[in-house]
């Protein structure tokens, strides 16, 4: 395993959601404000697409966790296991 993968390689989606979103906003602002050459625009578009994917994955993970919450009789919330975990 490479050092970058251990340290949290952004290409692997290890950026926190808020950081990825902030970087994405910066990319969009730069693309809208600057008069960049085509090559620079394409590079920023690729970076933006990677950041969008990271944000979507983080949101999907959060949505899944929320869907797993189950209220018990005492009104407390607990995480219910995946069906795949039950089958084990």
C-alpha positions in Angstrom: 0.0 0.0 0.0 1.4 3.4 -0.9 2.0 6.2 1.5 -0.7 8.4 -0.2 -3.3 5.6 0.3 -2.4 5.3 4.0 -2.4 9.1 4.5 -5.9 9.5 3.0 -5.7 9.7 -0.8 -8.3 12.2 -2.0 -8.8 10.1 -5.1 -10.1 7.3 -2.9 -12.9 9.4 -1.4 -11.3 9.7 2.0 -11.8 13.5 2.1 -14.4 14.6 4.7 -17.6 15.7 3.0 -17.3 19.3 4.0 -13.7 19.6 2.7 -14.6 18.0 -0.6 -17.6 20.3 -1.0 -15.5 23.4 -0.2 -12.9 22.4 -2.8 -15.7 21.8 -5.3 -17.1 25.2 -4.7 -13.6 26.7 -5.3 -13.3 24.8 -8.6 -16.6 26.1 -9.7 -15.8 29.7 -8.7 -12.5 29.5 -10.5 -14.0 28.1 -13.7 -16.7 30.8 -13.7 -14.4 33.7 -12.8 -11.2 33.0 -14.7 -10.5 33.3 -18.4 -8.6 30.0 -18.4 -7.2 28.1 -21.4 -9.1 25.0 -22.5 -6.5 22.6 -20.9 -6.9 24.3 -17.5 -10.7 24.2 -17.8 -10.6 20.5 -18.6 -8.3 19.8 -15.6 -10.6 21.7 -13.3 -13.6 19.9 -14.7 -12.0 16.5 -14.0 -11.1 17.6 -10.5 -14.7 18.8 -10.0 -16.1 15.5 -11.3 -13.9 13.6 -8.8 -15.0 15.8 -5.9 -18.7 15.4 -6.9 -18.3 11.7 -6.8 -16.7 11.9 -3.3 -19.6 14.1 -2.1 -22.2 11.8 -3.6 -20.6 8.7 -1.9 -20.5 10.5 1.5 -24.2 11.5 1.2 -25.2 8.0 0.1 -23.4 6.6 3.2 -25.1 9.0 5.5 -28.5 8.3 3.9 -28.0 4.6 4.4 -27.1 5.1 8.1 -30.2 7.2 8.6 -32.4 4.6 6.9 -31.0 2.0 9.3 -32.1 3.9 12.4 -35.0 2.3 14.1 -37.0 3.7 17.1 -37.5 1.2 19.9 -40.4 1.1 22.3 -38.7 3.4 24.8 -38.4 6.1 22.1 -34.6 5.6 21.7 -33.0 5.2 18.3 -30.7 2.4 17.6 -28.9 1.2 14.5 -30.5 -2.0 13.0 -28.2 -4.4 11.2 -28.1 -5.0 7.5 -30.0 -8.0 6.2 -26.7 -9.3 4.9 -25.3 -9.2 8.5 -28.3 -11.2 9.8 -27.9 -14.0 7.3 -24.2 -14.6 8.3 
